[in-house]
Amino acid sequence: MPALSVTAQSFLLSLAYGAQSSRLASIVGGLLSVMVAAMSTQLLLRLRNNEVTDSVLLQQIEREHGWIELFGKGEARARAAGRPRRRVIRVRSYLIWALGLGTFGLAGAAAAVLAIVLPTP
């Protein structure tokens, strides 16, 4: 999903900011870029929420059956496996992706606004 979204954003922003794009194409490309960013961010956060829910449910099942807990938080899993948790891993990837997708959306919104506000050459 993230790769497809970034590919779509690349196309839409090249359309929105293209030197030979018409005003209408810039507005439509920019607005579609905002829409793709919003859709992708919503999907990313929904998938993240489902993943956390599944992890909690698996952890409850493990506890109820007296099994070794394998599906705890990432830090606990790394520690149990004898692996250090590096600082870069502490930054939540879904937050980085959501921020990146939001930035694409802002760039699309800026392209649409500029196409509306700036005079035609």
Secondary structure as UniProt FT lines:
FT   HELIX           2..17
FT   TURN            19..20
FT   HELIX           23..65
FT   HELIX           74..80
FT   TURN            81..82
FT   HELIX           87..90
FT   HELIX           93..117
//
